[in-house]
C-alpha cells in the first residue's frame, strides 16, 4: 500500500511537469525498482555467498552513481547545453524529473568515496543549482563524521570553503542571466537570505491562504511568484513559508510531523539519514515543497522495507 501511494505521488508530480503518461509511469517504476534493489543489497551485505544472480547487487552503490551520471548526460543532451551556462535552460530544468533523479543518485553515490564525491561535485556544479552542491557537501561531511573519518575542525574549514564556492557559483549564475549586480561576492549570499525573509514577510501579510496549492503542487514555487510578485518565477521563502501560505498558522503544525519523520529516518540507514539532514538544511532557504515530500516519503519507504525484511 505504501509503495502504491508513493508510486501515485511520484507519477502525479512527473505528469504535472512533463504532461507525458509514459514518463509518469516509467519514472516512478524506476525509482521504486532502484529503491527495492537497494534494500535487497543492504540485506545481502552480510552473506558471504549470495545466489549468483544477486552478486551484482554488491555493486549497487556504483550502479546508483552510474544512474546519476547517465541522467545528467541525458539532461544535457535533451536541452543541448550545460545548464549553469544558460540561465533559461537552468530555469527550464528546475522541475525536470531527470534533474531530480540525477541529483539524488549523484549525492548518494558521491558519499561512497572521494573520487565519486569529486565527480558528483563537478556534475552538480554544472547543473547550476546550489542546493545540489549543499546537499552533497553536507551529507558527505556528516557521513564521514559518523564513520569517524573526519574531525570537527575539518568540517568547519570545509564549510567555510563551501560558502566561498556557493558565492562564486551564484555570481556565475547571475552573469549567465544577463543581470548586473553591484554587490560583492560574499554579499550575494547575505542578500539572498534577506530576499527570502522579504518573501516570507509578504506571505505572512497575504490576505488569503492557498489551501495546498503550493506545497502539494510540483510547480508550487512559481505560484508564490504569481501571487506575490505578479509573474511566474520560482521563489524561495524559508522553510515554512510555503506551508504558511497554504494553511496559515495551522501549516506550522507540520513541524510536528517533520519531527516524527526525522526520528524515524534517523533510526534507519545512516547514509540515508545524512542525506536527509542535508536536504533539511537546504529547505531552510528553499521551503518545504512537493519534491521534499516525495524524497521524505521515499526514505521512509526504504527504511520501512529494511525494518520489515530484517524482521
SULSUL-V149009 format. One record per backbone hydrogen bond with DSSP energy under -0.5 kcal/mol. CO is the residue of the C=O (numbers start at 1). NH is the residue of the N-H. If there is no record, write none. Layout:
{{CO:NH} {CO:NH}}
This chain:
{{1:5} {2:6} {3:7} {4:8} {5:9} {6:10} {7:11} {8:12} {9:13} {10:14} {11:15} {12:16} {13:17} {14:18} {15:19} {20:24} {21:25} {22:25} {22:26} {23:27} {25:29} {26:30} {27:31} {28:32} {29:33} {30:34} {31:35} {32:36} {33:37} {34:38} {35:39} {36:40} {37:41} {38:42} {39:43} {40:44} {42:45} {44:47} {51:54} {51:55} {52:55} {54:57} {55:58} {56:59} {57:60} {59:63} {60:64} {61:65} {62:66} {63:67} {64:68} {65:69} {66:70} {67:71} {68:72} {69:73} {70:74} {71:75} {72:76} {73:77} {74:78} {75:79} {76:80} {76:81} {81:83} {82:85} {82:86} {83:86} {83:90} {86:90} {87:91} {88:92} {89:93} {91:94} {93:96} {96:99} {96:100} {97:101} {98:102} {99:103} {100:104} {101:105} {102:106} {103:107} {104:108} {105:109} {106:110} {107:111} {108:111} {109:112} {113:117} {114:118} {115:119} {116:120} {117:121} {118:122} {119:123} {120:124} {121:125} {122:126} {123:127} {124:128} {124:129} {125:128} {126:84} {128:130} {129:132} {129:133} {130:134} {131:135} {132:136} {133:137} {134:138} {135:139} {136:140} {137:141} {138:142} {139:143} {140:144} {141:145} {142:146} {143:147} {144:149} {144:150} {145:148} {151:155} {152:156} {153:157} {154:158} {155:159} {156:160} {157:161} {158:162} {159:163} {160:164} {161:165} {162:166} {163:167} {164:168} {165:169} {166:170} {167:171} {168:172} {169:173} {170:174} {171:175} {172:176} {173:177} {174:179} {175:178} {176:87} {179:181} {184:188} {185:188} {186:189} {186:190} {187:191} {188:192} {189:193} {190:194} {191:195} {192:196} {193:197} {194:198} {195:199} {196:200} {197:201} {198:202} {199:203} {200:204} {201:205} {203:206} {210:213} {212:216} {214:217} {217:220} {217:290} {219:222} {219:223} {220:224} {221:225} {221:235} {222:226} {222:233} {223:227} {224:228} {225:229} {225:230} {225:231} {226:230} {231:233} {233:225} {238:241} {238:242} {239:288} {240:244} {241:245} {242:246} {243:247} {244:248} {245:210} {246:211} {247:250} {248:251} {248:252} {249:252} {250:253} {251:254} {252:255} {253:256} {253:257} {254:258} {255:259} {256:260} {257:261} {258:262} {259:263} {260:264} {261:265} {262:266} {263:267} {265:268} {269:273} {270:274} {271:275} {272:276} {273:277} {274:278} {275:279} {276:280} {277:281} {278:282} {279:283} {280:284} {281:284} {282:285} {282:286} {283:287} {284:239} {285:238} {286:237} {289:293} {290:294} {291:295} {292:296} {293:297} {294:298} {295:299} {296:300} {297:301} {298:302} {299:303} {300:304} {301:305} {302:306} {303:307} {304:308} {305:309} {306:310} {307:311}}
